[in-house]
Amino acid sequence: MDAERTGGNRARFGRRRSFVTYLLASAVLVVAYGATTSAPALLVLGPVVAFFSTGYFSGFGAIIAELYPTTVRATATGFTFNIGRVGSALAPFLIATLAQTRGFAVAFATASVALILGALMWAFIPETKGRALM
């Protein structure tokens, strides 16, 4: 197969649409997982939730590298990753507290809202499809 046919679909879809799809699918699945009370359903739904809830992160490094000019790329990437770690450090405490005081459905719904907010933020991130790096 030629390169145009093998890679064409991936290039047309774009990073923005990929990330937003993963984030929104994760938001829906996290709520469904939090509302599930059946053990077999949890076992089936768990890997699907994990796929979408961690899948969006797989391309994060590439996106960050494409957004910043070469002169500040390393610093900006480090800053972005480490600011995200602050939220990652606080999230388990927040979600666990909500699960204990309000129940798992509310805790998972809160996580879903965070994922939806993440998807909305992509409206402000420039699409890098077809753009040359600076």
Summary of the structure (lengths in Angstrom):
residues: 134
radius of gyration: 17.6
end to end distance: 31.1
largest distance: 57.2
contacts: 331
relative contact order: 0.16
helix: 83%
strand: 0%
